Amino acid sequence: MTETTYHEKKLYIPAEIREKLGLKPGEKLNVAIIDRRSFKVELQRKLPEEELIEALETPPEIGVPDALTRREIYEDIR
């Protein structure tokens, strides 16, 4: 267990823990109160598997937004 401090309305996460988690500035953390003396903090980061599934389920649109005519396609090719 690692000890930390609470100062000026902020909880400081020790460098050792930030490095092990690969925590980056701006990442979100979920905080849940367990009882009057303890709470739980979870990093709200998607796992690589979750990111892959999300990308497969909602692929970005690709291609030409409006249909081209045959003339427009071959016009510049000579």
C-alpha positions as CSV (number, residue, x, y, z in Angstrom):
1,M,0.0,0.0,0.0
2,T,1.2,3.5,-0.8
3,E,0.6,6.6,1.2
4,T,-0.5,9.9,-0.3
5,T,-1.8,13.3,0.7
6,Y,-4.9,15.4,0.4
7,H,-4.1,19.1,0.0
8,E,-6.2,22.0,-1.2
9,K,-9.1,19.9,-2.3
10,K,-6.9,17.6,-4.3
11,L,-5.8,14.0,-3.9
12,Y,-2.3,13.4,-5.1
13,I,-1.5,10.0,-6.8
14,P,2.1,9.0,-6.1
15,A,4.5,8.9,-9.2
16,E,5.1,5.2,-8.6
17,I,1.4,4.4,-9.1
18,R,1.0,6.8,-12.0
19,E,3.8,5.1,-13.8
20,K,2.6,1.6,-13.2
21,L,-0.9,2.5,-14.5
22,G,0.5,4.6,-17.4
23,L,-1.8,7.4,-16.1
24,K,-1.8,10.4,-18.4
25,P,-3.0,14.0,-17.7
26,G,-6.7,14.4,-18.3
27,E,-7.6,10.7,-17.9
28,K,-10.8,10.2,-16.0
29,L,-11.0,8.3,-12.7
30,N,-14.2,6.9,-11.0
31,V,-14.3,7.3,-7.3
32,A,-16.7,5.3,-5.1
33,I,-17.2,5.6,-1.4
34,I,-17.0,2.3,0.4
35,D,-17.5,3.5,4.0
36,R,-16.6,6.5,6.2
37,R,-12.9,5.6,6.1
38,S,-12.3,4.2,2.6
39,F,-13.0,4.7,-1.0
40,K,-12.1,3.0,-4.3
41,V,-10.6,4.7,-7.4
42,E,-10.8,3.1,-10.8
43,L,-9.2,4.3,-14.0
44,Q,-11.9,4.9,-16.6
45,R,-9.9,3.7,-19.6
46,K,-11.0,1.3,-22.3
47,L,-9.0,-1.8,-22.7
48,P,-7.5,-2.4,-26.2
49,E,-10.0,-5.2,-26.8
50,E,-12.9,-2.8,-25.9
51,E,-11.5,-0.2,-28.3
52,L,-11.3,-2.8,-31.1
53,I,-14.8,-4.0,-30.6
54,E,-16.1,-0.4,-30.6
55,A,-14.2,0.3,-33.8
56,L,-15.7,-2.8,-35.5
57,E,-19.2,-2.1,-34.3
58,T,-19.1,1.6,-35.5
59,P,-16.8,1.8,-38.4
60,P,-16.0,5.3,-39.8
61,E,-17.6,6.2,-43.2
62,I,-15.2,5.8,-46.0
63,G,-15.4,6.5,-49.7
64,V,-16.9,9.3,-51.7
65,P,-19.9,11.1,-50.0
66,D,-21.7,11.7,-53.3
67,A,-21.8,9.4,-56.3
68,L,-19.6,10.4,-59.2
69,T,-20.5,9.9,-62.8
70,R,-18.3,7.9,-65.2
71,R,-17.3,11.1,-67.0
72,E,-16.2,12.7,-63.6
73,I,-14.1,9.6,-62.8
74,Y,-12.3,9.4,-66.1
75,E,-12.2,13.1,-67.0
76,D,-8.7,13.8,-65.6
77,I,-7.1,10.5,-66.8
78,R,-5.4,10.7,-70.2
